[in-house]
Amino acid sequence: MKIYTRTGDAGETSLFDGTRARKDDARVDAYGEVDELNAWLGFVRASSLDPTLDEELLALQRDLFALGAQLADPSDRLAPRVTKAVIDDAHIVRLEELIDRLEEELPPLRRFILAGGTSAGAALHVARTVCRRAERRIVALHPPIDPVLLRYVNRLSDLLFVLARVINHRAGVTETEW
């Protein structure tokens, strides 16, 4: 498979159902934000992380590929055929359980905190903001997408915040309160 196809040279791309869309189309923009988020998680994984956290981030990256695939599939043709491209309620439950488990390690939040800490913690704060931007792009799509995707992204931003706190906490870095 060649990396370049020349089919996008005029500012269009193909969606999974074969339709062509402008590269500034809201749907393309939404899955582009998800792609950026995935890259930020890869950046975090390039740090020396606890192996269990690395496994969790890898699972999130796989989820984000599935999310991007569903966003790039306006006719819902891909998901029924490719089970790894499906985000469902079980994924959201997994995120919530991880948030709950990780929060047990953390001191309670009493004030807002400023993004920062270790390089990995700060990068997770950036990832959280990219996640929120992706959420705004997904909300803006018409027709609306499967609501489970929106719930997933909403919960993911919460998890990324908790992960940033956990990584900083485990490194002994004190959070800066606002």
C-alpha beads as a LAMMPS data file, in Angstrom:
LAMMPS data file: protein, C-alpha beads

178 atoms
177 bonds

1 atom types
1 bond types

-500.0 500.0 xlo xhi
-500.0 500.0 ylo yhi
-500.0 500.0 zlo zhi

Masses

1 110.0

Atoms # bond

1 1 1 0.000 0.000 0.000
2 1 1 1.457 3.351 -1.021
3 1 1 1.511 6.208 1.463
4 1 1 0.630 8.764 -1.173
5 1 1 -2.359 8.316 -3.448
6 1 1 -2.685 11.800 -4.942
7 1 1 -6.457 11.549 -4.449
8 1 1 -6.372 14.282 -1.820
9 1 1 -4.392 16.799 -3.810
10 1 1 -7.496 18.858 -4.596
11 1 1 -8.516 19.175 -0.944
12 1 1 -10.819 16.174 -0.720
13 1 1 -10.620 12.804 1.010
14 1 1 -12.593 9.578 0.912
15 1 1 -14.801 8.483 3.773
16 1 1 -15.234 4.777 4.559
17 1 1 -18.465 4.559 2.587
18 1 1 -16.646 5.774 -0.528
19 1 1 -18.111 9.266 -0.581
20 1 1 -15.752 12.170 -1.083
21 1 1 -15.612 14.994 1.437
22 1 1 -13.703 18.232 1.561
23 1 1 -10.839 18.135 4.029
24 1 1 -12.437 21.020 5.929
25 1 1 -15.717 19.078 6.295
26 1 1 -16.945 18.929 9.902
27 1 1 -16.754 15.121 9.947
28 1 1 -13.169 15.095 8.665
29 1 1 -12.299 17.793 11.197
30 1 1 -13.809 15.703 14.020
31 1 1 -11.847 12.567 13.239
32 1 1 -8.746 14.693 12.676
33 1 1 -9.052 15.931 16.255
34 1 1 -9.349 12.312 17.421
35 1 1 -6.194 11.516 15.428
36 1 1 -4.341 14.365 17.140
37 1 1 -5.485 13.073 20.522
38 1 1 -4.192 9.629 19.614
39 1 1 -0.809 11.132 18.711
40 1 1 -0.632 12.890 22.097
41 1 1 -1.252 9.572 23.832
42 1 1 1.587 8.096 21.780
43 1 1 3.780 10.954 22.948
44 1 1 2.900 10.162 26.572
45 1 1 3.597 6.472 25.982
46 1 1 7.092 7.407 24.768
47 1 1 7.836 8.457 28.367
48 1 1 8.946 5.969 30.964
49 1 1 5.554 4.938 32.292
50 1 1 4.407 2.351 34.756
51 1 1 3.702 -0.709 32.535
52 1 1 0.071 -0.884 33.687
53 1 1 -0.517 2.733 32.677
54 1 1 1.195 2.094 29.353
55 1 1 -1.201 -0.823 28.738
56 1 1 -4.169 1.428 29.542
57 1 1 -2.929 4.141 27.185
58 1 1 -2.408 1.555 24.440
59 1 1 -6.023 0.410 24.916
60 1 1 -7.144 4.048 24.667
61 1 1 -5.194 4.468 21.429
62 1 1 -6.941 1.435 19.973
63 1 1 -10.293 2.849 21.097
64 1 1 -9.474 6.134 19.401
65 1 1 -8.768 4.340 16.132
66 1 1 -12.207 2.734 16.423
67 1 1 -13.780 6.094 17.249
68 1 1 -12.093 7.734 14.274
69 1 1 -13.241 4.898 12.027
70 1 1 -16.837 5.332 13.177
71 1 1 -16.638 9.082 12.586
72 1 1 -15.263 8.445 9.090
73 1 1 -18.132 6.056 8.337
74 1 1 -21.273 8.165 7.824
75 1 1 -23.256 5.237 6.409
76 1 1 -22.406 2.905 9.324
77 1 1 -21.079 0.265 6.955
78 1 1 -17.794 -0.451 8.710
79 1 1 -18.792 -1.135 12.312
80 1 1 -21.068 -4.132 11.675
81 1 1 -18.281 -5.841 9.703
82 1 1 -15.260 -4.886 11.806
83 1 1 -15.852 -5.488 15.498
84 1 1 -12.623 -3.781 16.545
85 1 1 -14.076 -0.563 15.083
86 1 1 -16.981 -0.499 17.545
87 1 1 -17.170 1.723 20.624
88 1 1 -20.014 0.688 22.904
89 1 1 -21.225 1.067 26.482
90 1 1 -18.718 -1.533 27.707
91 1 1 -15.912 0.841 26.698
92 1 1 -17.446 3.608 28.796
93 1 1 -17.805 1.296 31.798
94 1 1 -14.114 0.372 31.410
95 1 1 -13.153 4.072 31.513
96 1 1 -15.320 4.731 34.579
97 1 1 -13.881 1.742 36.438
98 1 1 -10.352 2.897 35.656
99 1 1 -11.143 6.433 36.829
100 1 1 -12.564 5.087 40.088
101 1 1 -9.574 2.787 40.662
102 1 1 -7.009 5.508 39.946
103 1 1 -8.755 8.158 42.036
104 1 1 -8.261 5.939 45.113
105 1 1 -4.536 6.785 44.892
106 1 1 -5.067 10.536 44.773
107 1 1 -5.644 13.161 47.410
108 1 1 -9.123 14.661 47.054
109 1 1 -9.431 17.622 44.722
110 1 1 -10.231 20.765 46.709
111 1 1 -9.368 23.441 44.148
112 1 1 -8.689 23.755 40.466
113 1 1 -5.169 22.740 39.501
114 1 1 -2.923 24.182 36.837
115 1 1 -1.707 21.888 34.073
116 1 1 1.897 20.826 34.463
117 1 1 4.007 18.459 36.485
118 1 1 6.120 15.835 34.785
119 1 1 6.479 15.826 31.004
120 1 1 4.028 12.922 30.747
121 1 1 1.588 14.578 33.148
122 1 1 1.700 17.867 31.260
123 1 1 1.249 16.035 27.945
124 1 1 -1.827 14.299 29.368
125 1 1 -3.247 17.701 30.279
126 1 1 -2.706 18.754 26.654
127 1 1 -4.358 15.505 25.531
128 1 1 -7.323 16.312 27.777
129 1 1 -7.806 19.682 26.075
130 1 1 -7.525 18.090 22.634
131 1 1 -10.112 15.550 23.764
132 1 1 -12.476 18.355 24.770
133 1 1 -11.933 20.026 21.397
134 1 1 -12.711 16.732 19.643
135 1 1 -15.856 16.482 21.758
136 1 1 -16.969 19.944 20.608
137 1 1 -16.375 18.958 16.975
138 1 1 -18.362 15.742 17.431
139 1 1 -21.255 17.597 19.073
140 1 1 -21.397 19.915 16.059
141 1 1 -21.879 17.095 13.536
142 1 1 -25.136 16.936 11.589
143 1 1 -26.734 14.530 11.454
144 1 1 -25.762 13.698 15.039
145 1 1 -23.560 10.655 15.556
146 1 1 -24.223 7.671 17.809
147 1 1 -24.584 9.126 21.335
148 1 1 -22.324 6.434 22.781
149 1 1 -19.379 8.012 20.947
150 1 1 -20.047 11.336 22.597
151 1 1 -20.340 9.718 26.031
152 1 1 -17.062 7.901 25.427
153 1 1 -15.195 11.093 24.544
154 1 1 -16.702 12.936 27.498
155 1 1 -15.590 10.220 29.917
156 1 1 -12.195 9.963 28.231
157 1 1 -11.405 13.597 28.981
158 1 1 -12.166 12.897 32.658
159 1 1 -9.849 9.889 32.568
160 1 1 -7.040 11.883 30.961
161 1 1 -7.274 14.434 33.776
162 1 1 -7.079 11.667 36.378
163 1 1 -4.186 9.996 34.553
164 1 1 -2.254 13.290 34.533
165 1 1 -2.808 13.596 38.276
166 1 1 -1.794 9.978 38.924
167 1 1 1.386 10.207 36.881
168 1 1 2.394 13.398 38.671
169 1 1 1.434 11.956 42.064
170 1 1 3.446 8.778 41.500
171 1 1 6.431 10.931 40.498
172 1 1 6.112 12.929 43.732
173 1 1 5.282 16.154 41.899
174 1 1 2.966 18.452 43.828
175 1 1 0.045 19.908 41.931
176 1 1 -0.110 23.671 41.616
177 1 1 -3.485 24.902 42.808
178 1 1 -5.224 27.893 41.369

Bonds

1 1 1 2
2 1 2 3
3 1 3 4
4 1 4 5
5 1 5 6
6 1 6 7
7 1 7 8
8 1 8 9
9 1 9 10
10 1 10 11
11 1 11 12
12 1 12 13
13 1 13 14
14 1 14 15
15 1 15 16
16 1 16 17
17 1 17 18
18 1 18 19
19 1 19 20
20 1 20 21
21 1 21 22
22 1 22 23
23 1 23 24
24 1 24 25
25 1 25 26
26 1 26 27
27 1 27 28
28 1 28 29
29 1 29 30
30 1 30 31
31 1 31 32
32 1 32 33
33 1 33 34
34 1 34 35
35 1 35 36
36 1 36 37
37 1 37 38
38 1 38 39
39 1 39 40
40 1 40 41
41 1 41 42
42 1 42 43
43 1 43 44
44 1 44 45
45 1 45 46
46 1 46 47
47 1 47 48
48 1 48 49
49 1 49 50
50 1 50 51
51 1 51 52
52 1 52 53
53 1 53 54
54 1 54 55
55 1 55 56
56 1 56 57
57 1 57 58
58 1 58 59
59 1 59 60
60 1 60 61
61 1 61 62
62 1 62 63
63 1 63 64
64 1 64 65
65 1 65 66
66 1 66 67
67 1 67 68
68 1 68 69
69 1 69 70
70 1 70 71
71 1 71 72
72 1 72 73
73 1 73 74
74 1 74 75
75 1 75 76
76 1 76 77
77 1 77 78
78 1 78 79
79 1 79 80
80 1 80 81
81 1 81 82
82 1 82 83
83 1 83 84
84 1 84 85
85 1 85 86
86 1 86 87
87 1 87 88
88 1 88 89
89 1 89 90
90 1 90 91
91 1 91 92
92 1 92 93
93 1 93 94
94 1 94 95
95 1 95 96
96 1 96 97
97 1 97 98
98 1 98 99
99 1 99 100
100 1 100 101
101 1 101 102
102 1 102 103
103 1 103 104
104 1 104 105
105 1 105 106
106 1 106 107
107 1 107 108
108 1 108 109
109 1 109 110
110 1 110 111
111 1 111 112
112 1 112 113
113 1 113 114
114 1 114 115
115 1 115 116
116 1 116 117
117 1 117 118
118 1 118 119
119 1 119 120
120 1 120 121
121 1 121 122
122 1 122 123
123 1 123 124
124 1 124 125
125 1 125 126
126 1 126 127
127 1 127 128
128 1 128 129
129 1 129 130
130 1 130 131
131 1 131 132
132 1 132 133
133 1 133 134
134 1 134 135
135 1 135 136
136 1 136 137
137 1 137 138
138 1 138 139
139 1 139 140
140 1 140 141
141 1 141 142
142 1 142 143
143 1 143 144
144 1 144 145
145 1 145 146
146 1 146 147
147 1 147 148
148 1 148 149
149 1 149 150
150 1 150 151
151 1 151 152
152 1 152 153
153 1 153 154
154 1 154 155
155 1 155 156
156 1 156 157
157 1 157 158
158 1 158 159
159 1 159 160
160 1 160 161
161 1 161 162
162 1 162 163
163 1 163 164
164 1 164 165
165 1 165 166
166 1 166 167
167 1 167 168
168 1 168 169
169 1 169 170
170 1 170 171
171 1 171 172
172 1 172 173
173 1 173 174
174 1 174 175
175 1 175 176
176 1 176 177
177 1 177 178
